[in-house]
Each structure stands twice: as structure tokens, then as C-alpha cells.
Amino acid sequence: MEVTYLDHMGSDLSVVNAARVSFGKQVQEFRPEKDGRLLRFLAKHKHELPFAHPHVSFHFKAPIFVARQLAKHQVGFVWSEISRRYVKDTPELYWPQQWRKGSEDIKQGSTDESWNDKFGVTERIDVAARSLVWDYKRMVAEGCCAEQARMILPQNMYTEWHWTGSLLGWARVWGLRVKPDAQRETREIVEKIGSKMADLFPFSWEALTNVK
């Protein structure tokens, strides 16, 4: 799974000036002590609108089942994804290094304990998934339309998308998806944005996420 930074608009200074415009004021340079204190105040008291002005774009690569979890985040985001109506190359499949045991807690889907595959399921599903990819390629090669042939592809197939969202939106995604009870695969990919967001908006990101 991969996350690549693409572009951004705005800075900590953008947030500060968006907050101060209510009083008809703005500053030309970010002042760490004074403006940092303002950002922490805004975040603490949920005055979040100023954080929605800066935007960041990333390119994501992840399996379908992870992408569909992340696609639930709609507010403050736009999402442009690769389409298998047009792209007909060989799909790449994702396999976990570990199968995890299920959790009895309904709020958490798995534990850290490994699930022991006593029945050879792993080998059979690998064969089945690769067979579906082969059948997909055969269907397209024989003239079946890609928009129908794609329906047989498995959920562990990789997809790619450009995802653009506000600073506030990314902080909300972070807050929900890096929690211990979030799905591990989803948590692992969302964690990849943290260092870049901290580089771009060091004071705002810390204020919103309490991550230094």
C-alpha cells in the first residue's frame, strides 16, 4: 500500500488569517508563539472552519476493501479513481502477511493474535483469485466489454486514486482511522499521511491531532 504527496494549497498562516478575517485583520508572517496559541485555541474549542481552507492532494494505492472503507469520508473531499472501464492491464492482488483472529468486541473486527489456517484455505483462495484475474483477461481478450468483465475481480485487487481534502478533513480521517480499534490495513495506510501533513502544517496538525 502506498501514499504519495501530490500538491497542496495554504499553510498555517492561511488558517490564522482565515480566523482573524472576522475582525478585519491579517498578518503577513506566521508568529509561532502567538499564532500557535491561536491555533490551539481554535482546535480545542471546535472553532474548526479556518482549518478547512488549506487543501492537500495525495495519490493512494490500496486494495479495494481498504479503499471502500476510506471512501466513506465524503465531507471536504474529492476522489478520482482509476477505472477498469478503460484500464485493462493485469490487476495486482494484495495478500496480508498475517491472518488475524476475529474479535468478540463488535466495535473491533480483529485481534493481534494470528489465525492458524489449518485447512489450507490460503492456498485455495490464492488459486481462486488468480483464476478470476485470468478469466477477466480472457473475457476482455475475447471481446467482452471491460465494464462487465471487471465485476468478477476480487476485493483484494489494488486500486489507485487521487484524493484531495481540506486540512480539517484530513485531521478527521486521521482521528478516526489511526485509532487502535480501526482496521489495521486502513490504519497502516492513513498513518502514511501523518509526516507530510506535519511538515506542511506543523502547528495546525499538532493542534488538530495532538501529534508532535
N, C-alpha and C positions, 0 to 999 in steps of 0.2 A: 504494500500500500504506500502511496506516495502523495505528498503535497508540495506544490511548487508555487512560490510567490510570483505574481504577475505584475501587479500595479497597485497604486494607492493614491488617494486624494485626501489632503488635510494632515493635521498634526495636533499635538497637544494645544498649540496656540489657537488652532481653529475652534477647539472645544471651549477654551477660555473666552474667546471673543464672541462665540455664539451665546454664552451665558451672560456676558456683560452688555450685549446689544440692547437688552431690556432697559438699561439705564442710559442708552445712547453713548456708550463708551467702548473703546477697544484699545489694545496695546499692540505694539509693533514687534516686541520681543518677549519670549516666554521667560518669566522670572520664577525659578524653581521653588523658592520658599513660599512666596505669596500666592502664586498661581497654582502650585502644587497643593497648597492648603485649600484653595477654592475647589479644585477637582475632587479632593477627598470629601469635602462638604457636600458637593452635588451628588456624588455616588452614595454616600451614607444616608442622605435624606431623600433618595429616589427622585431627585431632580434630573432625570435622565435625558431629556430632549437634546441638550447640547452635544451629548455623546453620539447622537445619530447623524451628525453632519459629515464626519470623515468616513470614507469608504475604502475597502480593501478587496482586491480580487486575487483568488488562488486557483490553481489548476489541481484537481483531485483525481486520483486513480485508486479505485477500491472495488471490491466485489459488489454485485447487485444488492445482496442482502444488507450490506452496510450502507450503501448509497440510499436505499429506500428509508432507512432509519433517519438519516440526516436530512432527507428531502422534506421531512415533516416541519422543518424550520422554514417558515414562509415569510414572516413579517420582517421587512427590512432587507430582503434578499432577492436576487435574481439568479437563475440557474439555467445554463445552456449545456446540454449533454450530447455526447456522441450518439448518432442514430444508426441503428442497424437496418434501416430502410435504405441507407446509402453506403455504409461501410460493410464490406463483405469479406474482410480478411479473417484469418483463423482466430477465433476467440481464445483469450488466455484465461486459464482457470486458477482459482485460489484454493489452497488447502491449508488448514491450520496445522501448526506443529504439534498441537495437543488437543485431544477431545476432552472436554470438561464435563464433570458430573452436574446434573441439574440440582437446583436449589429448592428446598421446601418453602422458602420465602417467596411469595408470589411477586414481590417487588424486585427480585433479583433472579435472573434467569440461570445463573451458573455459579459454581464454587471454583476454588483454585485446585481442587482435587481432580486428578486425571481420571477419565472414564476408560476402563480397560475393555478394548474391543476383543471379546472372547470368541466372536462368531465370524470374524473375517469380513465385517461389514465395510471397513475402509477400502479394502481391495475391490470389493464388488461395486461400490459406488464410484470409485475412480474409473473402473472399466465402463460403467453405465454413463458417466458424464462425458468421457472421451468418445463414447459411441454416439451420443447425442450431437457432439460437435462434428463428428464425421458425417452423420446423417444430414445435419444442417448444410454442410459444404456440398454434399452430394445433391441435395434438393436445389440449391442455388445454381450449381453447375449444370443441372438438367433442365433449368429454365423456370423453376418455381420462384415466385416473387419473394424478395428478401423480407418484405413486411409481414408475410405469413410465416416463412421458414424460421424466422427468429423466435417464434413462440415456443419452440421446443428446447431452446438453450437453457441451461441450468442456472440457478441463482448464485452459484459460486463463480460465475463468469465475471471478469473485470469489466467495468465501465469507466468512462472518463467524463469530466465536466468542468466547466468554468463556473465558479461560484463567487458572486460579488455581494458584499453585505456591508452594512454600517458597522462602525466600531462598537456601537451598543449591541447590535445583533450578534456579532462575533463573541462578545462577552457573555451573552445569554447562552449561546451554543456551548461555549466553554464551561459555564457554570453547571449546565445540565449533563454534559457528556463526559466530563472527566471525574464525575463522582464515582466512588467505589462500586455503587450498585448499577452503573451503566454497563452496557455490553462491552466486553473487553476489546473486541475488534474496533468498535466505534470509538471507544476511549483512546485507543492507540493512535488512530488517525487524527482525531481532533487535537490531541496533545502536540502534534507536529506544527500547529499554527502558533503555539504559545510564544516561542522565542522570537518569531518575526513580529508579532503584534507588540511584544515588549520593546523591540528595537524601534518600531515606528512610533509608538505612543507610550513611552516609558511611564509617565506619570498617570495618564488616563487608565492604562491597562492595569497598573497596580491598584488604583483606586477602585476599579470595577471588579477586579477578580481577587484582590489581596495576594497577588503573586508578585514577588520582588525579583 
